[in-house]
Amino acid sequence: MIDPELRDWIERRFALPPSGASKATTLDRAIAGHVRPGDTVHLGITHSRGSAAFWELLRRFRGTDPGFTFVAAAASSPFAPLIHAGLARKVITAWAGDSYWTPGPNPAYQRAWSRGVAFEHWSLLTLVERLAAAARGDAWAVTGSLIGSTMAENDGVRVLDDGTAMVPALAPDVSIFHAPAASAEGDVLFSPPLMEGLWGALAARRGAIVTAERIVEPEFIRAHAHMTKLPAARVLAVVEAPLGAHPGGLVPAGIEGVGGYAEDYEFWVDIREASRDPAAMDAWIEQWVTPGPAAYVDRLGDERIERLRARLDPAGYWGPVGAALDETSLSEPPTAIETAIVAGARLIGESIDRGGEAILAGAGMASLAAWLAAFAARDRGVRVDLVAEMGLVGYWPRPGEPILFNPRNFPTCTMLTDIAGTLGGVIGGGRARGVGALGAAQVDKHGNVNSTEIPGERLLMGSGGANDVLSRARETVLIVPQSQSRFLDRVPYVTGPGDRVSALASTLGVFRKVDGELVLTEVFADDVAAGVRAGRARCGWDVKVAPEVARATPPSPDELTTLRLMDPAGYFRGKQRS
């Protein structure tokens, strides 16, 4: 029996430590106290982003010249107001453009690029690898991406003889993240998928500013310790900011008492529209940002917020599907874009039959083609995992909303991970048998892709994960609308090399790689000779034609019905109204 005095002493000695000093503060104090002019500021993204803190940056520094370098894995529409306001002298990113409803260049970024703001382009995986190297205290990271692309010419990249490259570590001064929950002391809970992970926060010289839906007690943190991804030692300030990821979403899977919400696509589109005109963007900032965070949430209104929360319902697609089908025909003949998507799906199916085990698709036509291919593989009794770069593995797309990161897809996943897991492992790992499905702003006869810029003329968007897929997947199928401006003899900027591109589906026909060059092998026209002439005329290179060009089999009723149910509003397959 233990002596009572000894028992008391043991309990005191081994008691959990008391909470440390509180780092909880207000948004304005967090930004004012920890972000300085000239900083390299990392705008972090898991499946959420720290929008509330981004808006505070804009409030505090608008009208000044802070000379920030922004680091962002994806500088999409919500970052555009910061760039428009002149806060950045440089942007280090894998993507600078809009996402919804369809991917495309953002006018605010294009204007900034034209006036001399530097855009340093990386792939998604290599940007994460650079942050991870800095977090580990390493000077370099070794990567299998970038080789054969224009990004291999970036300052500091060293191409090695073994077909890999070394990329320099990247350490921001301060990092900003939004999370479902955090303690006042600074331990932070995150729910997967984690996209770029927390490497930027771990690498930041001074630390991270974290906004959270809810500030919780240390006991809550300990009860969810498996979801703590950022320790208090790396956190500078914690701010309770409900809806702090808006217009992005937040899915707090497994964290009790935190209400989630979906991406506000319509709000993203509003920013995109405002970006077209500097005066309209100024007015948007005055309306939404200048009044402050409380006014921002009030202006959203209860009805809109509830609608965003309802979008998380896994079965909530029935309403959108029903509404869209009222204006969409399932029986009309296929459009050229639909025919290209179906052809792309069949090419992906061939890749699966050659041993492909997982498919990672870019947004748009490519994602619809990948999904069709996955449905067809399932019907043949073949398992293939659909993968989305942000960290979704084994997801199964829901009808009615063809968005890659649709939160209704999250519950269908067999694994939730991050970019390193998807691009670096499942699709592009040393033992992986991944298949890519990608679109392109431009493509050349060797399958090289450009989605980054036309040097000296126009900023496009960037690699996103395209370079990593093209560099690391076993093979990739391209799905691209055909025109002379998109099909070039040589792309002016190589976002991703075409060495592993096996085939391309266009709106006119199918091209397959033969001896390193894309050759026209099938056409969609009833008159094959006319189809070949059109394929040549709407191409910027002297097209090689197979000895026997076939007429492609038209989309089947099942393929068309599935395609139209996946995208009933026609965001990616084009408008096909009854």
Buried (B, 14 or more C-beta within 10 A) or exposed (E): EEEEEEEEEEEEEEEEEEBBEEBBBBBBEBBEEBBEEEBBBBBBBBBBBBBBBBBBBBBBBBEEEBBBBBBBBBBBBBBBBBBBBBBBBBBBBBBBBBBBBEBBBBBBBBBBBEEEBEBBBBBBBBBBBBBBBBBEEEEBBBBBBBBBBBBBEBEEBEBEEEEBBBBBBBBBBBBBBBBBBBBBBBBBBBBBBBBBBBBBBBBBEBBBBBBBBBBBEBEBBEEBEEBBBBBBEBBBBBBBBBBBBBBBBBBBBEBEEBBBBBBBBEBBBBBBBBBEEEEEBBEBBEBBBEEBBEEBBEEBEEEBBEBBBEBBEEEBBEEBBEEBBEEBEBEEEBBBBBBBBBBBBBBBBBBBEEEBBBBBBBBBBBBBBBBBBBBBBEEEEBEBBBBBBBBBBBBBBBBBBBBBBBBBBBBBBEBBBBBBBBBBBBBBBEEBBBBBBBBBBBBBBBBBBBBBBBEEEEBBBBBBBBBBBBBBBBBBBBBBBBEEEBBBEEBBBBBBBBBBBBBBBBBBBBBBBEEEBBBBBBBBBEEBEEBBEBBBEBBBBEBBBBEEBEBBEBBEEEBBEBBBBBBBBBBBBBEBEE
